[in-house]
Amino acid sequence: RFNIINDKIEEIKAKYVDNSEDGLIQAGEGAVDLLERLKNNPEVGYPLYGKLINAVHRGARLKKFYLRSAATGVGKTRSMIADACSIACDTLYNEETQSWEPNGTREPTQFITTEQEEDEVQTMMIAFISGVNESHILENAYLEGEWERVNKAAVILSKTPLYIKKLPDFSLQDIENTIKFGIRQYGIRYVFMDYIHSSMKILSEISSKARVKGLREDNILFMISVRLKDICNQYGVFIMSATQLNASYITAQTYDQNLLRGAKAIADKIDCGMIMLQVDQDDIEALKPIVDEMGIDMPDVKISVYKNRRGRYKDILLWCKSDRGTCRIDPLFVTRYNYELVEMQDFKI
């Protein structure tokens, strides 16, 4: 009799106090429906800019958080602007064919800048859309036909659902409010946050809420990444951000979360982790046989993919040719960290 009563109490406690039933399902529940759903709607997102890259992560998938870090000056902001424009703009200038070409649909996109002024972001966007070097725009030094192209790019930009928000000194609440406003007001589904870093405002906010003084930078950066991932899941949006690298990237042979400045724990919550670096002399010597055989230019940027949830490609390097003036970084081929060539077909979404 005692056992019967005790079991009943435990059942009530588990159901109403411990909430132990939350999230617990039988492993096969809904499995057939899941397969049917994936058959009709494969696990892919809107394509990001560049060849091969979408074969790695299958595009900008909703509810996912991507992190693409880089050393100073390599182009993390410019590459993010390229992705934001590629998603939001339905027309881009193709420098190879020297013509304007359709570029899918116009998807509501938000670009959050933490350092640049709005007009600095705008000139980079116009440079990307038009394929005209940003320096020509800033210096009024247009080559033949470029003035017409940047004007058309400005018109295209004015018609895109692409919105810029400047957040130089932000808190966790500021980030969430900005994204929520974009979702509510403009139907935002794709969010690009220039890069994650600590600030006086966020330090004050977290210290006040946690009632703890002297929080380290790694604690703060980890909390930002956790909140960004929570926002992805809660509001069903895609988020990409970036971080700076620590000094060890200069001598590193493996390019993973240990190179992230401030806290490698930032990578715990991300769905795809990438690091952009400049090609060094050792790379050039190792890649020369591959480049000669393929008959292509030597890459000047490498992108390491060190984390890739639900993806088969990991611990690889995408070797790219970059044009920072137009914010275009194009992958050419893929290798492992030891320069062994990886066969990869471009993935058309």
C-alpha positions, 0 to 999 in steps of 0.5 A, a space after each residue: 500500500 505504501 508503495 502505491 501511494 509513494 508511486 502516485 506522489 512521485 507521478 504527481 511530482 514528476 508531472 507538476 513539479 519537476 516538469 520531467 515530461 517536458 521534451 520527452 518523446 518516444 524516439 520514433 514518434 513522428 519519424 515518418 512525417 519527418 521524412 516526408 517533410 524533408 522529402 518535400 522541404 529539404 534541410 537547406 536555406 537561402 544561398 549565401 554568396 560564393 561558389 562551393 560555400 553552400 555545399 558546406 552548410 547548405 545555405 542560410 538555414 532558419 533557426 541556425 547561428 553561423 559564426 565567421 571570424 577573421 583577423 583584422 583587415 581580412 574582410 569579415 564585415 565585407 563578406 557579411 555585407 556580400 551575404 546580406 545583399 545576396 539574400 536581399 537583392 534580386 539583381 546583381 552585376 556579373 563581372 564575368 558576363 559584364 551584365 546585370 543578372 537575376 539573383 533569386 528573390 528579395 528576402 527581408 534582411 537586417 544588417 547590424 553594424 557595431 563600428 561603421 557609420 550607415 553611409 560606410 555600409 551603404 557604399 560597400 553595399 553599392 560596390 558589391 551590387 554593382 561590381 564597382 570598386 568602392 574606392 572609385 565611388 569614394 574618390 569619384 574616379 569612375 571608369 567608363 560605364 561605372 557611374 551608370 552601374 553604381 546608380 542602378 545599384 543604388 536604385 536596386 538597393 533602395 527597393 530591397 527589404 534590407 535594413 541597417 541598424 547601428 548599435 555601437 554600444 549595445 546590451 543583450 536587450 538592445 540586440 534582442 529588441 533590434 531583431 524583434 523590431 525588424 521581425 515585427 515591422 519588416 518581417 526580417 528572417 535573416 540577420 547579420 551582426 557585424 561582430 560580437 564584442 564586449 561593451 560597457 553597456 553589456 558589462 553593466 547589464 550583465 553585472 547588474 542582473 547577475 549581481 556579480 562584479 568583475 565578469 571576464 570578457 569570455 563570460 560576456 562573449 559566451 552570454 552573447 552567443 547563447 542569447 543569439 542562438 536562443 533568438 534564432 530558435 525563439 523567432 525562427 530567424 537565421 543569424 550570422 555574426 563574427 569575432 576577432 581572432 587572438 594572436 595565436 592565429 599567426 603560428 597556428 596549424 589548425 584553425 578552430 575555436 581556439 583562435 577566437 579572441 576572448 572565449 573559445 566557448 563562443 563556438 559551443 552554441 553555433 551551428 557552423 563555425 568558420 575562420 577567414 585568414 590571409 594566405 601565407 607563404 607556406 600556403 603558396 608553396 604548398 598550393 602551387 602544384 594544385 594551382 598550376 594544374 587547375 590553371 587558376 590564380 593563386 588564392 589570397 584568402 582561406 576559410 577554415 570550417 571547424 564546426 558544421 552541425 548536420 553537415 558532412 564537411 568539417 576541418 577543411 579549407 576553402 581557398 578563395 580569390 578576394 576583391 575587397 573593393 567589391 566585397 566579393 570573396 569567391 572560393 576556388 577549391 577545397 583542401 584539408 588542413 594538410 593541403 590534400 585536395 577535397 572533391 566538392 561539387 557546387 551546391 545549387 539551391 
